[in-house]
Amino acid sequence: MSNRTSISEARTSQWAPLLLRLVMGYGFMVHGWVKLSRGPARVEMLLAQIGVPFSKLMSWVVPFVELLGGIAVIVGAFAAIAAVPLIATMLAAMFSVHLKHGFSSVNTIGLAADGPVFGPPGYEINLLYIAGLLSLALGGAGAFSVDALRARRRRLRGHA
């Protein structure tokens, strides 16, 4: 493989973490915002119903973890640190809600006059989010991130 090819591959591979961060971060932000906009009392009822301990406290913690964690993922700031509580929310959702519905995130349960009828989603999406977060935590947030900017600044200070 030529040096030109490896440079080109290195440049294009930097886009993968950015695309992953944009989609996942937006997803977490949307879920966090929906919970906040519905109000902590409704979120608390849902969490209590599925057996989440400390549901009153968690009705505030979970939306902010998702919203702020989503922002951190989008900008690529402290990606490895932000991944930890986000993975925890995905595991909690997977084991308390989605596991009993099987793997598939698209469960077609019937057909109505206006199209398919879908049942509750399985744990597929949870696993995809967890895999994406682990990829960012282990492989880094990529060149187009706050983490990369911070690393460049540290290197420059070390050489100055």
C-alpha positions in Angstrom: 0.0 0.0 0.0 1.4 3.4 -0.9 1.9 6.3 1.5 -0.7 8.3 -0.5 -3.3 5.6 0.1 -2.7 5.4 3.8 -2.9 9.2 4.1 -6.2 9.3 2.2 -7.6 6.4 4.3 -6.5 8.2 7.5 -8.3 11.4 6.4 -11.5 9.6 5.5 -11.5 7.4 8.6 -11.8 10.6 10.7 -15.3 11.1 9.4 -16.7 7.9 10.9 -16.5 9.0 14.6 -18.1 12.3 13.6 -21.1 10.7 11.9 -21.5 8.3 14.8 -21.4 11.1 17.3 -23.9 13.3 15.5 -26.5 10.5 15.2 -26.1 9.1 18.7 -25.7 12.4 20.4 -28.9 13.7 18.7 -30.7 10.6 19.7 -29.8 11.0 23.4 -30.6 14.7 23.4 -34.1 14.0 21.9 -34.8 11.3 24.5 -33.6 13.6 27.3 -35.6 16.6 26.1 -38.8 14.6 25.8 -38.4 13.4 29.4 -37.7 17.0 30.6 -40.6 18.5 28.6 -43.1 15.9 30.0 -42.0 16.8 33.5 -40.3 14.9 36.2 -43.5 13.7 37.7 -44.5 11.8 34.6 -41.0 10.4 34.3 -41.0 9.4 37.9 -44.3 7.5 37.4 -42.8 5.6 34.5 -39.6 4.8 36.3 -41.5 3.6 39.4 -43.8 1.4 37.3 -40.8 -0.4 35.8 -39.1 -0.8 39.2 -36.3 1.7 38.9 -35.0 2.4 42.5 -35.0 6.1 43.7 -37.4 6.9 40.9 -37.9 10.5 42.2 -34.2 11.3 42.0 -33.8 9.3 38.8 -36.6 11.3 37.1 -34.3 14.2 37.2 -30.9 12.4 36.7 -31.8 10.4 33.6 -33.1 13.3 31.4 -30.1 15.4 32.3 -27.7 12.5 31.7 -29.3 12.0 28.2 -29.5 15.6 27.3 -26.0 16.7 28.6 -24.4 13.4 27.6 -25.9 13.8 24.1 -24.4 17.3 23.8 -21.0 15.9 25.0 -21.2 13.1 22.4 -22.1 15.5 19.6 -19.2 17.8 20.2 -16.8 15.0 21.2 -16.0 16.4 24.6 -14.9 13.9 27.2 -16.3 11.1 25.1 -15.0 8.2 27.2 -16.3 9.8 30.4 -19.7 10.7 28.9 -20.1 7.2 27.6 -20.2 5.6 31.1 -23.5 7.1 32.4 -25.1 6.9 28.9 -24.2 3.1 28.7 -25.7 2.8 32.2 -29.0 4.3 31.0 -29.0 2.0 28.0 -28.4 -1.1 30.2 -31.2 0.0 32.6 -33.6 0.5 29.7 -32.6 -2.8 28.1 -33.1 -4.9 31.2 -36.2 -3.1 32.6 -38.1 -2.5 29.4 -36.9 -3.9 26.2 -35.4 -7.4 27.0 -38.9 -9.0 27.3 -39.8 -7.9 23.8 -36.9 -9.8 22.1 -34.1 -8.5 20.0 -35.7 -6.7 17.1 -36.4 -3.0 17.4 -39.1 -3.3 14.8 -41.8 -5.7 16.0 -44.6 -5.9 13.5 -47.7 -7.3 15.3 -50.3 -6.8 12.7 -51.6 -5.0 9.6 -54.2 -2.2 9.7 -55.9 -0.5 6.8 -53.3 2.3 6.9 -50.3 0.0 7.2 -48.4 -2.1 9.7 -49.0 -2.0 13.4 -45.9 -2.1 15.6 -45.4 -3.5 19.0 -42.9 -2.5 21.7 -39.3 -2.4 20.5 -36.8 -4.9 21.6 -33.2 -4.4 22.9 -31.6 -4.0 19.5 -31.3 -0.2 19.7 -29.9 -0.4 23.2 -27.1 -2.6 21.9 -26.4 -0.4 19.0 -26.1 2.7 21.3 -23.9 0.7 23.7 -21.7 -0.5 20.8 -21.4 3.1 19.4 -20.5 4.5 22.8 -17.9 1.8 23.4 -16.4 2.6 20.0 -16.1 6.3 20.9 -14.7 5.5 24.3 -12.1 3.0 23.1 -11.3 4.5 19.7 -11.7 8.2 20.5 -14.1 10.9 19.3 -12.1 11.5 16.1 -10.2 14.4 14.6 -13.3 16.7 14.5 -13.9 16.8 18.2 -13.3 18.9 21.4 -11.2 15.9 22.7 -8.9 16.1 19.6 -8.6 19.9 20.0 -7.7 19.5 23.7 -5.1 16.9 22.8 -3.6 19.1 20.1 -3.3 22.0 22.6 -1.7 19.7 25.2 0.9 18.6 22.6 1.6 22.2 21.6 2.1 23.2 25.2 4.4 20.2 25.7 6.6 21.2 22.7 6.7 25.0 23.5 
